[in-house]
Amino acid sequence: MSTPTSTYRLQVRPSLTLADAAGLADYLTELGVDAVYLSPILTATQGSDHGYDTTDPTTIDPARGGEEGWRELLRACRANRLQVVVDIVPNHLGISAPAENPAWWDVLRRGRDSAYADWFDIDWERAPILVPILGDDGLDAVEIRDGEVRYHEHRFPLAPGSWQEGDEMAEVLGRQHYRLAHWRTGDDQLNYRRFFTVTTLAGVRQEDPAVFDATHERVLRWVSEDGVAGLRIDHPDGLTDPGGYLTRLRAATGADTWIVAEKILEPGERLPREWPIAGTTGYDAMTEVNQVFVDPDAEAGFTEFYREVVGDARDFAAHVLQGKERAATQLLTAELDRLVSLVPGSDVGREQVRRALVALTAHFPVYRSYLPIGQDHLDAAVTAARAADPDLAPVLDALLPTLSDPESELCRRFQQFTGAVMAKGVEDTAYYRYSRFIALNEVGGDPGRFGLRLDDFHAAQEERQRSAPESMTALSTHDTKRGEDVRARLAVLSEVGELARDWLRTFIDAADLPDRAFASLLGQTFAGVGPIERDRMHAYAEKAMREASTATSWTDQDADFEAAVHTAVDRVYDDPDLNDALRRLLSQIEQPGWSNALGQKLVQLTMAGVPDVYQGTELWDDSLVDPDNRRRVDFDERRGLLELSEPPVVDDTGRAKFWLVRHALRLRRSRPDLFTGYRPITSEGPAARHLLGFDRGGAISLATRFPYALSASDHGWNDTTVELPGAVVDVLTGSRYEGRTPVSDIFHHYPVALLTLLD
């Protein structure tokens, strides 16, 4: 086994089983892929479309193909010389249907005496286990049937000997190791750790070696017996000790297994060097690639527009602070209360302790620390919280020693808490509220930074080559807020300036929503995807407005506001003037958007790291947030494109992107020796800022930046030239060049080039 040269992510589900994936092995090999990268395949909740709600970690999901499908996939991969990488979910198990989860069912039945009681992160001092499942009909709809507690379609076990004929329902329920409660009580009364705010995903205690062994037995056999080359670790930040978990996993899998973790790095943050893994799943790389195609010089205009037309004078940092405070105090109340209860008794009042913990969490600069790693982040949060509210200084000083002690339960749980607050308060709140320029509002992104200059991009890539050359890189995932080509087109808005702002002003005024920032988000979304299928846009608008939670939310819908939003969406399709205004904008940004899409794809596929291609994105992709980005992929269409023998033109078919992906992947697989270093390639001439280039050690990537502004200038590339390190050939077109060459010659067919030295 070896580190893959590339991966291709497949969303395995009932509609794309392991057997179906096996049937794609030959296509992926022909595309140039080195490893098939599977979403979670262990048994999940029945009907689950994503697989992150594993119910039985010891078996492969029958709905996803089961053991037979797994064997078929392995045979197909071996026959086609494909490696296999699998996504695993150690942080939590799905409990929405207790009867489907043998371990959880037994815990509900036997309580602390269950053999599985130590699997789950339950606060047994606050037993019984809260089950927030009831609707407004409450206990009146609960019955005992077939030896089980039933509530509509929900089933729960009876503790041994807890029910006899004739017993009152209240008495029977009072004898159980769980307590049925209204669904709204989950956020503030839950007594087990969950995944973010999802009460149907119960946290698992991987810090216990026995629990690790029991929940990883099947996974480890994938590596030791089935030859699985790599593992993708979902959400390690939720674990008590992520570093300890990864160290144990490395010891169990051996030195040759390629392991990457879904770790979101904030600007300037580095993956702990102590973690024995190859790197992250690529959101940090995605941010660098996204940002370098956004023009930093456009920031002032968009900021002024946002403040004056949208009416939001707050910067992104203010939205982050507000979003995190909301997440800590409203969405994760139960977790906050547990932290407060762990603070040693003192003269400081509990309300002051609560305020201090919220302030520390809101000001925490990264997702979490891994003490003693990250003490500087905790210290920075203390300093910022003290500055924001000097009255909290005494309680902050009193808390700091315990919060700095990795052996204290308060410290351990606080580290888990800050990550959940960051995810819910920033990605799932602030990103939907702050709409200055939504191309930047991506998982792992930095909406407060408007674009990335070439020198900064190259510096980041040189560091990536030094410190994480085998980390995964990505442009789209199952979690991205917008597909890669949507972001590519949105990046053009930074170039067209007033043209973009004219459309936004027109749409915002026509939408007539009380939340103008949300109207701005919708207007930019239409610019990014165009008038896609109406039902898709309505589904996106519903999710986005409920995530933003300014006027409506998932738990408390405002029917009038939601109706107004849907009316605004329909207006784009039905109002000829508004539809025409959108199409005029799209006519200007479509082709530059294609240029950006090709450029960022080439950069991601050839930069330092292991590039992943998310399913279907070898053609243009207009996906929005999940579940839209998990739609069915037409692999028959893509298989047919393997017959292409000449470089296709850049048009709305996306064939040019397919051509680029295939040639870049095949080059990385056949000539890995060409991708072992990093050296910036610069150009000379009036359009020098428009060329992004680098040499990976024999493979040279060149891409166009800011294509709209380039085409709108008087001279285009004009006399801009690039010095090539000898005689080269463009693997995309077959054209040959040598020495100092006009950039316009190199880009005669495509706005990108992938060059290799001629022998």
GIKA-V380032 format. One line per field, one symbol per residue. ss: DSSP state (2 for helix, 1 for strand, 0 for the rest). phi: phi as a letter, one per 30 degrees, with the letter a starting at -180 (. if undefined). psi: psi as a letter, one per 40 degrees, with the letter a starting at -180 (. if undefined). Layout:
ss: ???
phi: ???
psi: ???
This chain:
ss: 000001111100100102222200222222200011110001110000000001111111022202222222222222200011111100011100022202222222222220002221010222001111110002222111100111100111000000000000222222000111112222222001011001111111000022222222222222220000011110022200022222222222200001111000000000000000001100222222222200022222222222222200000222222222222222202222222222000000022222222222222000000100102222222222222202222222222222200000222222222222222222222222200002220000000000000222222222222220000110000000010222222222222202222222222222200002222222222222200002222222222222220000000000222222222222222202222222222222222222222222222222000111110000000001000222000022222222200000000000222222222222222202220000111011000222111110001111110022222200000000111111111100000111111122220000011111100
phi: .adddabbdcddaecbdddddedceddddddjdcbdccdebdebeeidccidcecbdcbdeedckidddddddddddddchcdbbbdbbddabdbdbeddceddeddddciddddceddcdcdddcddddbdbdcddhddcdbcbhibdbbhddbbdcdeicbbejddedddddcddbbdbddddedcbebbdbdhccdcbcdcddddeddedddceddddeddcciddabccdhdddddbeddddddddddcjddddbbcdcdcdeidcdeddddbdlccjdddedddeddccddddeeddddddddddjcddddedddedddddddccccdddddddedddeeadddddddeedddddddcddbdacbeddjedddddddddddddbeddeddddddeeddccddddedddddddddddddddcecbedcccbeaddcdbeidbddccibdeddddddddddddcbdcddcbbbbdcddbddddddddededcdhddddddddddedddhcdcdddddddddddddciddeeddddddedddddddhcbaadcbdcdddddddddddddddcceddddddddddddcddddddddddddddddcddkcdccdeiddcebcdcdededcddcddddddddddecbedddaddidddeddedddddddddbdddbbbabdcccbkdceddccbaccjkcccbbdchddddddddbhdhcdbbdcdkdbbdddbidcbaidbddeddcdcbdbabcbddd
psi: iihidiihhhghidegidddddeedddddddeidhhhhiheihihhehedeefhdheeihhddeeadddddddddddddefhihhhhigediihedgdeegddddddddebdeieededighgdefiihhggeiaeeaedehihhfeihhhbeiiiihiheehiheiidddddeeieihhiideeddeeifihihbeheehhiigeehddddddeedddddddddefhdihhhhgdeeidgdddddddddddeidehhhiighhhiheiihhdehfidaaeedddddddddeehhdeeddddddddddddeheiiddddddddddddddddfdddddddddehihaehidddddddddddddeheidiifheheddddddddddddddgddeddddddddddeeheeidddddddddddddddddcdecddedhfdgedegiheageehgihiddddddddddddddfeeiiiidiaeeidiiddddddddddedebddddddddddddddfidgdddddddddddddeagahdddddddddddddddfdeiiddghhddddddddddddddddhdddddddddddddeddddddddddddddddeihahhhhiheeeiihfiaiiedefihhgddddddeeeheihiihaededdddddddddddddddgdeefeahhihiihidfdeehhiihefdhhhhihifdddddeidebdbehihhifahihhedeeiiiiahhhddddfddieiihiihi.
